[in-house]
Amino acid sequence: MFNLRDFIKKGLLAAVGNMADYQVILNAAGWHEKGVLTEEDLADINAAIEAQASEVTEDENMD
């Protein structure tokens, strides 16, 4: 069965690294405000953003 929460969360996690962080955050906050995403979902999305940011930082330090 289709689950909107899983669909939105999967899309936002896929957007990390492909969209600006602020866009992902604003979209996630909007879905949280509508009651679709939970605070746990926001924490997962934030963790993905932080992990992606640390990968970029490590790549820059290698240059």
PDB file of N, CA, C and O in Angstrom, chain B, residues numbered from 101:
ATOM      1  N   MET B 101       0.841  -1.180   0.000  1.00  0.00           N
ATOM      2  CA  MET B 101       0.000   0.000   0.000  1.00  0.00           C
ATOM      3  C   MET B 101       0.890   1.248   0.000  1.00  0.00           C
ATOM      4  O   MET B 101       1.952   1.260   0.623  1.00  0.00           O
ATOM      5  N   PHE B 102       0.462   2.263  -0.681  1.00  0.00           N
ATOM      6  CA  PHE B 102       1.218   3.513  -0.780  1.00  0.00           C
ATOM      7  C   PHE B 102       1.256   4.229   0.566  1.00  0.00           C
ATOM      8  O   PHE B 102       0.241   4.359   1.250  1.00  0.00           O
ATOM      9  N   ASN B 103       2.455   4.690   0.928  1.00  0.00           N
ATOM     10  CA  ASN B 103       2.645   5.403   2.185  1.00  0.00           C
ATOM     11  C   ASN B 103       3.271   6.758   1.860  1.00  0.00           C
ATOM     12  O   ASN B 103       4.434   6.827   1.461  1.00  0.00           O
ATOM     13  N   LEU B 104       2.509   7.822   2.029  1.00  0.00           N
ATOM     14  CA  LEU B 104       2.976   9.166   1.689  1.00  0.00           C
ATOM     15  C   LEU B 104       4.219   9.534   2.479  1.00  0.00           C
ATOM     16  O   LEU B 104       5.155  10.113   1.928  1.00  0.00           O
ATOM     17  N   ARG B 105       4.239   9.204   3.758  1.00  0.00           N
ATOM     18  CA  ARG B 105       5.390   9.538   4.613  1.00  0.00           C
ATOM     19  C   ARG B 105       6.679   8.925   4.063  1.00  0.00           C
ATOM     20  O   ARG B 105       7.694   9.610   3.934  1.00  0.00           O
ATOM     21  N   ASP B 106       6.630   7.629   3.740  1.00  0.00           N
ATOM     22  CA  ASP B 106       7.816   6.959   3.204  1.00  0.00           C
ATOM     23  C   ASP B 106       8.223   7.554   1.860  1.00  0.00           C
ATOM     24  O   ASP B 106       9.412   7.719   1.585  1.00  0.00           O
ATOM     25  N   PHE B 107       7.246   7.872   1.034  1.00  0.00           N
ATOM     26  CA  PHE B 107       7.497   8.456  -0.282  1.00  0.00           C
ATOM     27  C   PHE B 107       8.206   9.805  -0.165  1.00  0.00           C
ATOM     28  O   PHE B 107       9.199  10.051  -0.850  1.00  0.00           O
ATOM     29  N   ILE B 108       7.695  10.671   0.702  1.00  0.00           N
ATOM     30  CA  ILE B 108       8.281  11.999   0.888  1.00  0.00           C
ATOM     31  C   ILE B 108       9.676  11.880   1.490  1.00  0.00           C
ATOM     32  O   ILE B 108      10.608  12.544   1.036  1.00  0.00           O
ATOM     33  N   LYS B 109       9.821  11.043   2.503  1.00  0.00           N
ATOM     34  CA  LYS B 109      11.123  10.880   3.163  1.00  0.00           C
ATOM     35  C   LYS B 109      12.162  10.343   2.176  1.00  0.00           C
ATOM     36  O   LYS B 109      13.291  10.831   2.140  1.00  0.00           O
ATOM     37  N   LYS B 110      11.792   9.360   1.390  1.00  0.00           N
ATOM     38  CA  LYS B 110      12.710   8.793   0.399  1.00  0.00           C
ATOM     39  C   LYS B 110      13.137   9.862  -0.606  1.00  0.00           C
ATOM     40  O   LYS B 110      14.312   9.948  -0.966  1.00  0.00           O
ATOM     41  N   GLY B 111      12.195  10.662  -1.051  1.00  0.00           N
ATOM     42  CA  GLY B 111      12.513  11.727  -2.004  1.00  0.00           C
ATOM     43  C   GLY B 111      13.433  12.776  -1.417  1.00  0.00           C
ATOM     44  O   GLY B 111      14.358  13.236  -2.087  1.00  0.00           O
ATOM     45  N   LEU B 112      13.192  13.159  -0.177  1.00  0.00           N
ATOM     46  CA  LEU B 112      14.039  14.163   0.464  1.00  0.00           C
ATOM     47  C   LEU B 112      15.438  13.619   0.726  1.00  0.00           C
ATOM     48  O   LEU B 112      16.420  14.341   0.559  1.00  0.00           O
ATOM     49  N   LEU B 113      15.541  12.367   1.132  1.00  0.00           N
ATOM     50  CA  LEU B 113      16.860  11.770   1.345  1.00  0.00           C
ATOM     51  C   LEU B 113      17.629  11.674   0.025  1.00  0.00           C
ATOM     52  O   LEU B 113      18.846  11.861  -0.004  1.00  0.00           O
ATOM     53  N   ALA B 114      16.918  11.383  -1.058  1.00  0.00           N
ATOM     54  CA  ALA B 114      17.568  11.329  -2.372  1.00  0.00           C
ATOM     55  C   ALA B 114      18.003  12.715  -2.836  1.00  0.00           C
ATOM     56  O   ALA B 114      18.951  12.842  -3.610  1.00  0.00           O
ATOM     57  N   ALA B 115      17.321  13.741  -2.371  1.00  0.00           N
ATOM     58  CA  ALA B 115      17.646  15.113  -2.770  1.00  0.00           C
ATOM     59  C   ALA B 115      18.902  15.640  -2.086  1.00  0.00           C
ATOM     60  O   ALA B 115      19.530  16.580  -2.572  1.00  0.00           O
ATOM     61  N   VAL B 116      19.267  15.033  -0.955  1.00  0.00           N
ATOM     62  CA  VAL B 116      20.460  15.482  -0.224  1.00  0.00           C
ATOM     63  C   VAL B 116      21.674  15.313  -1.138  1.00  0.00           C
ATOM     64  O   VAL B 116      21.946  14.225  -1.647  1.00  0.00           O
ATOM     65  N   GLY B 117      22.387  16.408  -1.328  1.00  0.00           N
ATOM     66  CA  GLY B 117      23.546  16.402  -2.217  1.00  0.00           C
ATOM     67  C   GLY B 117      23.212  16.803  -3.637  1.00  0.00           C
ATOM     68  O   GLY B 117      24.105  17.136  -4.416  1.00  0.00           O
ATOM     69  N   ASN B 118      21.918  16.775  -3.985  1.00  0.00           N
ATOM     70  CA  ASN B 118      21.481  17.170  -5.320  1.00  0.00           C
ATOM     71  C   ASN B 118      20.737  18.500  -5.312  1.00  0.00           C
ATOM     72  O   ASN B 118      20.623  19.166  -6.341  1.00  0.00           O
ATOM     73  N   MET B 119      20.240  18.873  -4.155  1.00  0.00           N
ATOM     74  CA  MET B 119      19.576  20.162  -3.951  1.00  0.00           C
ATOM     75  C   MET B 119      20.340  20.891  -2.858  1.00  0.00           C
ATOM     76  O   MET B 119      21.053  20.272  -2.067  1.00  0.00           O
ATOM     77  N   ALA B 120      20.188  22.195  -2.818  1.00  0.00           N
ATOM     78  CA  ALA B 120      20.796  22.967  -1.740  1.00  0.00           C
ATOM     79  C   ALA B 120      20.217  22.498  -0.405  1.00  0.00           C
ATOM     80  O   ALA B 120      19.031  22.184  -0.303  1.00  0.00           O
ATOM     81  N   ASP B 121      21.072  22.458   0.610  1.00  0.00           N
ATOM     82  CA  ASP B 121      20.636  21.992   1.934  1.00  0.00           C
ATOM     83  C   ASP B 121      19.412  22.748   2.431  1.00  0.00           C
ATOM     84  O   ASP B 121      18.486  22.151   2.981  1.00  0.00           O
ATOM     85  N   TYR B 122      19.410  24.074   2.234  1.00  0.00           N
ATOM     86  CA  TYR B 122      18.283  24.860   2.749  1.00  0.00           C
ATOM     87  C   TYR B 122      16.976  24.463   2.076  1.00  0.00           C
ATOM     88  O   TYR B 122      15.920  24.521   2.705  1.00  0.00           O
ATOM     89  N   GLN B 123      17.028  24.056   0.799  1.00  0.00           N
ATOM     90  CA  GLN B 123      15.812  23.640   0.110  1.00  0.00           C
ATOM     91  C   GLN B 123      15.276  22.332   0.693  1.00  0.00           C
ATOM     92  O   GLN B 123      14.072  22.176   0.894  1.00  0.00           O
ATOM     93  N   VAL B 124      16.182  21.402   0.961  1.00  0.00           N
ATOM     94  CA  VAL B 124      15.778  20.128   1.563  1.00  0.00           C
ATOM     95  C   VAL B 124      15.173  20.387   2.942  1.00  0.00           C
ATOM     96  O   VAL B 124      14.140  19.818   3.295  1.00  0.00           O
ATOM     97  N   ILE B 125      15.833  21.254   3.718  1.00  0.00           N
ATOM     98  CA  ILE B 125      15.360  21.565   5.070  1.00  0.00           C
ATOM     99  C   ILE B 125      13.988  22.227   5.032  1.00  0.00           C
ATOM    100  O   ILE B 125      13.098  21.853   5.796  1.00  0.00           O
ATOM    101  N   LEU B 126      13.811  23.200   4.157  1.00  0.00           N
ATOM    102  CA  LEU B 126      12.512  23.880   4.065  1.00  0.00           C
ATOM    103  C   LEU B 126      11.407  22.927   3.632  1.00  0.00           C
ATOM    104  O   LEU B 126      10.299  22.974   4.167  1.00  0.00           O
ATOM    105  N   ASN B 127      11.701  22.063   2.669  1.00  0.00           N
ATOM    106  CA  ASN B 127      10.703  21.084   2.236  1.00  0.00           C
ATOM    107  C   ASN B 127      10.351  20.126   3.365  1.00  0.00           C
ATOM    108  O   ASN B 127       9.178  19.832   3.596  1.00  0.00           O
ATOM    109  N   ALA B 128      11.367  19.641   4.066  1.00  0.00           N
ATOM    110  CA  ALA B 128      11.123  18.716   5.175  1.00  0.00           C
ATOM    111  C   ALA B 128      10.304  19.392   6.268  1.00  0.00           C
ATOM    112  O   ALA B 128       9.386  18.790   6.826  1.00  0.00           O
ATOM    113  N   ALA B 129      10.637  20.641   6.571  1.00  0.00           N
ATOM    114  CA  ALA B 129       9.892  21.376   7.598  1.00  0.00           C
ATOM    115  C   ALA B 129       8.431  21.559   7.186  1.00  0.00           C
ATOM    116  O   ALA B 129       7.529  21.461   8.018  1.00  0.00           O
ATOM    117  N   GLY B 130       8.209  21.819   5.920  1.00  0.00           N
ATOM    118  CA  GLY B 130       6.840  21.968   5.423  1.00  0.00           C
ATOM    119  C   GLY B 130       6.031  20.689   5.581  1.00  0.00           C
ATOM    120  O   GLY B 130       4.868  20.729   5.983  1.00  0.00           O
ATOM    121  N   TRP B 131       6.651  19.550   5.262  1.00  0.00           N
ATOM    122  CA  TRP B 131       5.951  18.275   5.413  1.00  0.00           C
ATOM    123  C   TRP B 131       5.756  17.920   6.884  1.00  0.00           C
ATOM    124  O   TRP B 131       4.780  17.261   7.242  1.00  0.00           O
ATOM    125  N   HIS B 132       6.678  18.354   7.732  1.00  0.00           N
ATOM    126  CA  HIS B 132       6.514  18.134   9.174  1.00  0.00           C
ATOM    127  C   HIS B 132       5.341  18.964   9.695  1.00  0.00           C
ATOM    128  O   HIS B 132       4.531  18.486  10.490  1.00  0.00           O
ATOM    129  N   GLU B 133       5.264  20.204   9.237  1.00  0.00           N
ATOM    130  CA  GLU B 133       4.174  21.094   9.663  1.00  0.00           C
ATOM    131  C   GLU B 133       2.810  20.536   9.258  1.00  0.00           C
ATOM    132  O   GLU B 133       1.820  20.723   9.964  1.00  0.00           O
ATOM    133  N   LYS B 134       2.770  19.846   8.111  1.00  0.00           N
ATOM    134  CA  LYS B 134       1.518  19.245   7.640  1.00  0.00           C
ATOM    135  C   LYS B 134       1.203  17.931   8.357  1.00  0.00           C
ATOM    136  O   LYS B 134       0.138  17.347   8.159  1.00  0.00           O
ATOM    137  N   GLY B 135       2.137  17.476   9.189  1.00  0.00           N
ATOM    138  CA  GLY B 135       1.908  16.250   9.938  1.00  0.00           C
ATOM    139  C   GLY B 135       2.288  14.982   9.200  1.00  0.00           C
ATOM    140  O   GLY B 135       1.966  13.883   9.652  1.00  0.00           O
ATOM    141  N   VAL B 136       2.970  15.117   8.070  1.00  0.00           N
ATOM    142  CA  VAL B 136       3.358  13.938   7.296  1.00  0.00           C
ATOM    143  C   VAL B 136       4.652  13.341   7.840  1.00  0.00           C
ATOM    144  O   VAL B 136       4.741  12.129   8.035  1.00  0.00           O
ATOM    145  N   LEU B 137       5.651  14.181   8.085  1.00  0.00           N
ATOM    146  CA  LEU B 137       6.929  13.718   8.623  1.00  0.00           C
ATOM    147  C   LEU B 137       6.969  13.918  10.135  1.00  0.00           C
ATOM    148  O   LEU B 137       6.356  14.841  10.673  1.00  0.00           O
ATOM    149  N   THR B 138       7.697  13.041  10.802  1.00  0.00           N
ATOM    150  CA  THR B 138       7.870  13.140  12.251  1.00  0.00           C
ATOM    151  C   THR B 138       9.210  13.806  12.560  1.00  0.00           C
ATOM    152  O   THR B 138      10.029  14.026  11.668  1.00  0.00           O
ATOM    153  N   GLU B 139       9.416  14.119  13.824  1.00  0.00           N
ATOM    154  CA  GLU B 139      10.707  14.678  14.232  1.00  0.00           C
ATOM    155  C   GLU B 139      11.823  13.665  14.001  1.00  0.00           C
ATOM    156  O   GLU B 139      12.954  14.049  13.701  1.00  0.00           O
ATOM    157  N   GLU B 140      11.522  12.396  14.135  1.00  0.00           N
ATOM    158  CA  GLU B 140      12.516  11.352  13.854  1.00  0.00           C
ATOM    159  C   GLU B 140      12.915  11.386  12.377  1.00  0.00           C
ATOM    160  O   GLU B 140      14.089  11.221  12.046  1.00  0.00           O
ATOM    161  N   ASP B 141      11.940  11.601  11.495  1.00  0.00           N
ATOM    162  CA  ASP B 141      12.240  11.720  10.069  1.00  0.00           C
ATOM    163  C   ASP B 141      13.146  12.920   9.811  1.00  0.00           C
ATOM    164  O   ASP B 141      14.092  12.834   9.029  1.00  0.00           O
ATOM    165  N   LEU B 142      12.851  14.039  10.474  1.00  0.00           N
ATOM    166  CA  LEU B 142      13.681  15.233  10.316  1.00  0.00           C
ATOM    167  C   LEU B 142      15.099  14.957  10.796  1.00  0.00           C
ATOM    168  O   LEU B 142      16.061  15.423  10.185  1.00  0.00           O
ATOM    169  N   ALA B 143      15.236  14.209  11.876  1.00  0.00           N
ATOM    170  CA  ALA B 143      16.564  13.862  12.387  1.00  0.00           C
ATOM    171  C   ALA B 143      17.318  12.995  11.379  1.00  0.00           C
ATOM    172  O   ALA B 143      18.520  13.173  11.187  1.00  0.00           O
ATOM    173  N   ASP B 144      16.621  12.060  10.738  1.00  0.00           N
ATOM    174  CA  ASP B 144      17.254  11.217   9.716  1.00  0.00           C
ATOM    175  C   ASP B 144      17.716  12.052   8.527  1.00  0.00           C
ATOM    176  O   ASP B 144      18.812  11.846   8.005  1.00  0.00           O
ATOM    177  N   ILE B 145      16.882  12.989   8.105  1.00  0.00           N
ATOM    178  CA  ILE B 145      17.229  13.858   6.980  1.00  0.00           C
ATOM    179  C   ILE B 145      18.402  14.751   7.355  1.00  0.00           C
ATOM    180  O   ILE B 145      19.315  14.952   6.553  1.00  0.00           O
ATOM    181  N   ASN B 146      18.382  15.286   8.566  1.00  0.00           N
ATOM    182  CA  ASN B 146      19.487  16.119   9.037  1.00  0.00           C
ATOM    183  C   ASN B 146      20.788  15.323   9.092  1.00  0.00           C
ATOM    184  O   ASN B 146      21.845  15.839   8.730  1.00  0.00           O
ATOM    185  N   ALA B 147      20.718  14.080   9.540  1.00  0.00           N
ATOM    186  CA  ALA B 147      21.912  13.230   9.593  1.00  0.00           C
ATOM    187  C   ALA B 147      22.471  12.992   8.192  1.00  0.00           C
ATOM    188  O   ALA B 147      23.687  12.970   8.003  1.00  0.00           O
ATOM    189  N   ALA B 148      21.585  12.813   7.212  1.00  0.00           N
ATOM    190  CA  ALA B 148      22.035  12.619   5.834  1.00  0.00           C
ATOM    191  C   ALA B 148      22.710  13.882   5.302  1.00  0.00           C
ATOM    192  O   ALA B 148      23.716  13.800   4.597  1.00  0.00           O
ATOM    193  N   ILE B 149      22.159  15.047   5.639  1.00  0.00           N
ATOM    194  CA  ILE B 149      22.761  16.317   5.219  1.00  0.00           C
ATOM    195  C   ILE B 149      24.140  16.468   5.848  1.00  0.00           C
ATOM    196  O   ILE B 149      25.094  16.849   5.169  1.00  0.00           O
ATOM    197  N   GLU B 150      24.251  16.174   7.133  1.00  0.00           N
ATOM    198  CA  GLU B 150      25.537  16.300   7.826  1.00  0.00           C
ATOM    199  C   GLU B 150      26.564  15.315   7.276  1.00  0.00           C
ATOM    200  O   GLU B 150      27.735  15.664   7.125  1.00  0.00           O
ATOM    201  N   ALA B 151      26.140  14.088   6.973  1.00  0.00           N
ATOM    202  CA  ALA B 151      27.052  13.088   6.413  1.00  0.00           C
ATOM    203  C   ALA B 151      27.543  13.524   5.039  1.00  0.00           C
ATOM    204  O   ALA B 151      28.720  13.367   4.714  1.00  0.00           O
ATOM    205  N   GLN B 152      26.635  14.072   4.235  1.00  0.00           N
ATOM    206  CA  GLN B 152      27.015  14.530   2.902  1.00  0.00           C
ATOM    207  C   GLN B 152      27.956  15.721   3.003  1.00  0.00           C
ATOM    208  O   GLN B 152      28.898  15.830   2.219  1.00  0.00           O
ATOM    209  N   ALA B 153      27.719  16.602   3.941  1.00  0.00           N
ATOM    210  CA  ALA B 153      28.573  17.777   4.124  1.00  0.00           C
ATOM    211  C   ALA B 153      29.969  17.360   4.567  1.00  0.00           C
ATOM    212  O   ALA B 153      30.956  17.959   4.140  1.00  0.00           O
ATOM    213  N   SER B 154      30.066  16.343   5.416  1.00  0.00           N
ATOM    214  CA  SER B 154      31.389  15.895   5.864  1.00  0.00           C
ATOM    215  C   SER B 154      32.137  15.210   4.730  1.00  0.00           C
ATOM    216  O   SER B 154      33.363  15.297   4.668  1.00  0.00           O
ATOM    217  N   GLU B 155      31.420  14.522   3.820  1.00  0.00           N
ATOM    218  CA  GLU B 155      32.061  13.928   2.649  1.00  0.00           C
ATOM    219  C   GLU B 155      32.647  15.009   1.759  1.00  0.00           C
ATOM    220  O   GLU B 155      33.764  14.868   1.262  1.00  0.00           O
ATOM    221  N   VAL B 156      31.906  16.081   1.556  1.00  0.00           N
ATOM    222  CA  VAL B 156      32.382  17.190   0.728  1.00  0.00           C
ATOM    223  C   VAL B 156      33.601  17.823   1.374  1.00  0.00           C
ATOM    224  O   VAL B 156      34.572  18.133   0.683  1.00  0.00           O
ATOM    225  N   THR B 157      33.572  18.020   2.673  1.00  0.00           N
ATOM    226  CA  THR B 157      34.699  18.611   3.393  1.00  0.00           C
ATOM    227  C   THR B 157      35.934  17.727   3.282  1.00  0.00           C
ATOM    228  O   THR B 157      37.038  18.229   3.069  1.00  0.00           O
ATOM    229  N   GLU B 158      35.760  16.410   3.423  1.00  0.00           N
ATOM    230  CA  GLU B 158      36.886  15.489   3.303  1.00  0.00           C
ATOM    231  C   GLU B 158      37.471  15.532   1.899  1.00  0.00           C
ATOM    232  O   GLU B 158      38.691  15.516   1.735  1.00  0.00           O
ATOM    233  N   ASP B 159      36.605  15.585   0.877  1.00  0.00           N
ATOM    234  CA  ASP B 159      37.076  15.662  -0.504  1.00  0.00           C
ATOM    235  C   ASP B 159      37.868  16.939  -0.738  1.00  0.00           C
ATOM    236  O   ASP B 159      38.890  16.913  -1.424  1.00  0.00           O
ATOM    237  N   GLU B 160      37.414  18.048  -0.182  1.00  0.00           N
ATOM    238  CA  GLU B 160      38.111  19.317  -0.345  1.00  0.00           C
ATOM    239  C   GLU B 160      39.461  19.291   0.356  1.00  0.00           C
ATOM    240  O   GLU B 160      40.423  19.879  -0.138  1.00  0.00           O
ATOM    241  N   ASN B 161      39.547  18.623   1.489  1.00  0.00           N
ATOM    242  CA  ASN B 161      40.805  18.538   2.228  1.00  0.00           C
ATOM    243  C   ASN B 161      41.825  17.656   1.523  1.00  0.00           C
ATOM    244  O   ASN B 161      43.027  17.808   1.739  1.00  0.00           O
ATOM    245  N   MET B 162      41.365  16.742   0.687  1.00  0.00           N
ATOM    246  CA  MET B 162      42.270  15.858  -0.040  1.00  0.00           C
ATOM    247  C   MET B 162      42.941  16.576  -1.209  1.00  0.00           C
ATOM    248  O   MET B 162      44.001  16.156  -1.672  1.00  0.00           O
ATOM    249  N   ASP B 163      42.334  17.641  -1.677  1.00  0.00           N
ATOM    250  CA  ASP B 163      42.889  18.372  -2.831  1.00  0.00           C
ATOM    251  C   ASP B 163      44.050  19.171  -2.469  1.00  0.00           C
ATOM    252  O   ASP B 163      44.629  19.841  -3.323  1.00  0.00           O
TER     253      ASP B 163
END
